Amino acid sequence: MVDTGILSATIDPRPTQKGHQMKRKALITTLAGLAFSLLASSGSAHHSFAAQFDADKPVKLAGTITKVEWRNPHAWFYLDVENDSGDVANWGMELASPNLLMRQGWARSAMKVGDAITVEGFLARDGSNTGNARTITIDATGKTLTMQTSVDK
C-alpha cells in the first residue's frame, strides 16, 4: 500500500439506528399532534342541551320540511313555518346524532323535503329561529317520531 498522504473515508449510505429512531419519533409526534387537533376541533363544536336550548320554553311548529341533514355531531332539519300574518320563516331544528336516531328506530327516509309536519321541542336561548326537536308528526301518515332529549333524563 502506498501512502499518498490523503485521508480516505468510507461513507455508509445506510441510515443509522439513531436516524431511524429520530424519524420514527418525529412521525409519531406529528401524527399525535394532528389527531389531537382534529379531536379538539370536533369537540369544540359539540354542546350540551342546556347551553343552547331552554327547557322552560317549549315550542310547537307546523310547516313544510325544506332540508334534512344527517351529520355529526347532530342531525338537523329545516322547515318553513307560516305565521298568522302569512309571513314565512325558516326554522332549524336540532336532533340527536345520526347513530342515536338509528338506535331509536329512525331511518334516513323518515322525513323528506316537502313533508308537512308538526314538531314539538324547545326554543334556542339566543332567540333565533332554531330549536331542539322532541316529537315530529308527519301530517300525511300521522306517524310520530320521538327523540329522547337531555330534558327527559
C-alpha positions in Angstrom: 0.0 0.0 0.0 1.3 3.4 -1.0 0.8 6.3 1.4 -0.3 9.3 -0.6 -0.9 11.5 2.4 -4.6 11.9 1.6 -7.1 10.7 4.1 -9.8 8.5 2.7 -13.1 8.0 4.3 -15.8 5.5 3.7 -19.4 6.7 3.8 -22.0 4.2 4.6 -25.2 5.0 2.6 -27.4 3.1 5.1 -29.1 5.3 7.8 -28.0 4.6 11.3 -30.2 3.1 14.0 -30.3 6.5 15.7 -31.5 8.1 12.4 -34.4 5.6 12.2 -35.4 6.3 15.8 -35.4 10.1 15.2 -37.5 9.8 12.1 -40.0 7.5 13.8 -40.3 9.8 16.8 -40.9 12.8 14.5 -43.6 10.9 12.6 -45.3 9.8 15.8 -45.2 13.3 17.2 -46.6 14.8 14.0 -49.4 12.2 13.8 -50.3 12.6 17.5 -50.5 16.4 17.1 -52.7 16.0 14.0 -55.0 13.6 15.8 -55.2 15.9 18.9 -56.1 18.9 16.7 -58.8 17.0 14.9 -60.4 15.8 18.2 -60.2 19.3 19.7 -61.9 20.9 16.7 -64.7 18.5 16.6 -65.2 18.5 20.4 -65.5 22.3 20.5 -68.4 22.1 18.0 -70.4 20.0 20.5 -72.5 21.5 23.2 -74.9 20.4 26.0 -78.7 20.8 25.6 -78.8 23.4 28.4 -76.1 25.5 26.9 -78.1 26.2 23.7 -81.8 25.4 24.4 -84.2 26.4 27.1 -86.3 23.6 28.7 -88.7 26.3 30.1 -89.6 27.5 26.5 -91.4 24.7 24.7 -92.4 25.4 21.1 -94.9 23.7 18.7 -94.5 24.5 15.0 -96.3 23.3 11.8 -94.7 23.6 8.5 -93.0 22.0 5.4 -89.6 20.4 5.5 -87.1 22.3 3.3 -83.9 20.4 4.2 -82.7 17.4 6.2 -79.0 16.9 7.2 -77.8 13.7 8.8 -74.4 14.7 10.1 -72.4 14.6 13.3 -72.5 15.7 16.0 -76.2 16.3 15.5 -78.7 15.8 12.7 -80.8 18.9 11.7 -83.9 19.6 9.7 -85.3 22.9 8.5 -88.9 23.8 7.9 -90.8 26.8 6.5 -93.4 28.0 9.1 -96.1 30.4 8.2 -97.3 32.8 10.9 -100.7 34.3 11.4 -100.0 37.2 9.1 -98.9 34.9 6.3 -95.2 35.6 6.6 -92.9 32.5 6.2 -89.9 31.9 8.4 -87.4 29.1 8.0 -86.7 27.3 11.3 -83.8 24.9 12.0 -84.4 22.1 14.4 -81.7 20.0 16.0 -81.9 16.3 16.6 -79.6 13.8 18.2 -76.7 12.2 16.4 -77.5 10.1 13.4 -76.2 7.0 15.3 -78.5 7.6 18.2 -81.5 8.3 15.9 -81.0 5.0 14.2 -80.7 3.2 17.5 -84.1 4.8 18.4 -85.6 3.3 15.3 -85.3 6.3 12.9 -84.4 5.8 9.2 -82.8 8.4 7.0 -86.0 8.3 4.9 -88.3 9.1 7.9 -88.5 12.8 6.9 -88.3 14.1 3.4 -88.1 17.5 1.8 -91.7 18.6 1.1 -93.3 16.7 4.0 -95.8 18.7 6.0 -95.0 18.1 9.7 -95.8 19.3 13.2 -92.8 19.5 15.6 -92.7 20.0 19.3 -89.5 20.9 21.1 -87.6 23.7 22.9 -86.5 27.1 21.7 -82.9 28.2 21.4 -81.7 30.5 24.2 -80.4 33.1 21.6 -83.9 33.9 20.3 -83.2 32.7 16.8 -85.5 30.6 14.7 -83.8 27.4 16.0 -84.9 24.7 18.4 -84.3 21.2 19.7 -87.0 18.8 18.4 -88.6 16.3 20.7 -91.5 14.9 18.7 -92.2 15.1 15.0 -95.6 14.1 13.4 -95.7 13.5 9.7 -99.1 15.0 8.7 -99.8 12.7 5.7 -99.3 9.5 7.7 -99.9 10.6 11.3 -96.7 8.8 12.2 -94.9 10.3 15.2 -91.2 10.2 15.6 -89.9 10.8 19.1 -86.5 11.5 20.4 -85.2 11.2 23.9 -83.6 14.5 24.9 -81.5 15.6 27.8 -84.7 17.0 29.4 -86.2 13.5 29.6 -83.3 12.1 31.6 
